[in-house]
Amino acid sequence: MTGLYLGVPVNVWIIIGAALVTYAARLGGHLVLSRFKRIPPRVDAALNAVPAAVLTTLVAPAAVTGGPAEALTLATCLVIGFRLPMMAMFCIGWVLIVALRAAGL
């Protein structure tokens, strides 16, 4: 998208709109959860599942459409994810995928 709207580039309006929607979603979640004295167990379980769901949406396309470098990296991260902290797994996975892609896999 190119062009101006009210003298401002359209890309800037998109960024501002996305920021407002993100802020509204966070504020809405805070307002809803602040009404509870205790968070119900089902809501707590759902909120605890959000990070895994986000990671799945990021990893699933690479697992389905990726090549051997992606498959090897995902398999390695799966194995080391049981032994090492999450940040270490991300760092090792990042280094491994960069190295494998640089090697031409």
N, C-alpha and C positions, 0 to 999 in steps of 0.2 A: 504494500500500500504506500502510495506516495501522495503528496499534496499537503495543502494547508487547510485547517479548519479554524476559523476565528484567529487567523494569523499564527497559529501554532502547528507544527508538523503533526500529522496523524499518529505517527509512532509515539510521540509524547503523550497524546491523549489516551492511547491504548495502555501505556505504562501507568498513567494516573488512574485510569479505570480499573486496571488489575489490582493496583495498590488499595483502592477504596473497597473493592469486593473482598480482598483478603482481610483487610481490617474489619469489615462488617462481619465476616464469618467468625473471626476470632472473638470479637466483642459479643456476638450472639451466643457463642458457646460459653463464654464466661458468664453472661447474664442467665442462661439456662441453668448452668451448674451451680451458680451462687444461690439459687432458690432452694437447693437441697441442704439440709443440715448434715446428712451423710449421703455419700454417693452410693446408689444402689449397686449391689454386687454385679448385676448384669451389665450396667452402664460401665462400671469399672473394668470388667472383662473386655467389653467392646473397645474401650479407650486403650487398654493394654495391647490389643490386637492391631491397632492402627500402624505402628512402625513396621510390623511384618507385612502388612498389606501394601504399604507404600513401597517397600523394598521389592516385593513381588512384582508390582507393576513396572518397576524399573528394570528388573532382571528378566522377566518373562520374554519380552521381545528379542533380547540377545540370545536367550536359550532356544527360541524357535527358529529365528532367521540367521543366527550367527554361524560362523565357520568353525574350523578346528581350534583356532586361538581362543574364541569365546567359550567353546565347550570345555577345553582344558582348564581355562581360568575358573569357570564356574565349578567344575569338579574339584579343583584344588581348594577353592574357597569353602566349598561344602565340607571338605575334610578338615581343614584347619579351623573352621568356624566352631568346631566342637572343643578345640583345645585352647585357642587364643582369644583375647578380647576382640570385640567387634572392630575397633579402630585399627588394630593390627591386621585383621583380616582384610579390611578395605585397602590398607596400604600395600599389603602383599599382592592382593588382586590387581591393584592399579599398576604396580611395577611389572607384574607378570603379563598383563595384557599389552602393555606398551612394548615390552621386550619381544613378545611373540609376534606382534604386528610389525615391529621393526625387522624381525627375522624373516618376514614374508609369509607367515602362516595365516 
